[in-house]
Amino acid sequence: MKYAVIAGALSLFSITAAANQTSGLSYDYVEVGYAKMDVDDLDELSFDGYAVKISKQLSDNWYLTGMYASTSDEMSNSVSEDYRDIYQNGEYVGTSTLNTQGTLDAEFTRIELGAGYIQRLSAVTNIDYSIYLGKLKYNTDFTILEEEKFNTQVLSSTESGYSNSDNADILSANVQVRHLLTKQLEVNAGIGYERLHDEESDNNLVLKAGVNYTLTEKAILGASYRYVDEYADIAATLRYYF
């Protein structure tokens, strides 16, 4: 499926960190975020959803992480046209109208598990390297409703539809640089590679940039932009350190 890679936009690469909990750079956290996805060839659809991520630092340099994300959108279209002549008692009284409405529901769900290594360049600058394995699932439901009407009366009504689903295995590798401009403000940027193992097995270059702002010692607000070949996503997250 050509656009299964879209869901790669739901992989929210959280900031990586030095060991100091109070610096806003800890790896022990739970994160919840809003994700918006835009696809070059799917201008009619804009996928909105959420992502949940958890990370646990195992040592000074190693950490594990997991993520679940879901995004969806709906599109409807309707067409009305003259259908057939209506007669009452053998006399023509008018023409009925056939109203056809189609509704498309599309959803991506993604689950990933990863591991990373932290390299500290200074007290305010880190580089992290991470590898993720996961599964992407894509579902669509399409419904068609046809109604024949004459004036305000419904003469007939039929509904039909079909569903489709597919999935792909995910492999990704990423490098990210994080830098604290101040005690409260962090900027980060990264580059990576992502491969979806499905019928087409797409290979994609990943570019990402973000900013994080410390509200309290435990709470962080974040925003990021991620570009992957034919799509892009914007994410807003709230993180809690434990």
Buried (B, 14 or more C-beta within 10 A) or exposed (E): BEBBBBBBBBBBBBBBBBBEBEBBBBBBBEBEBBBBBBBEEBEEBEBEBBBBBBBEBEEEEEBBBBBBBBBBBEBEEEEEEEBEEBEEEEEEEEEBBBBEBBBBBBBBBBBBEBBBEBEBEEEBEBBBBBBBEBEBBBBBBBBEBBBBBBEEEEBEEEEEEEEEEEBBEBBBBBBBBBBBEEEEEBBBBBEBEBBBEBEEEBEBEBBBBBBBBBEEEBBBEBBBEBBBBBBBBBBEBBBEBE
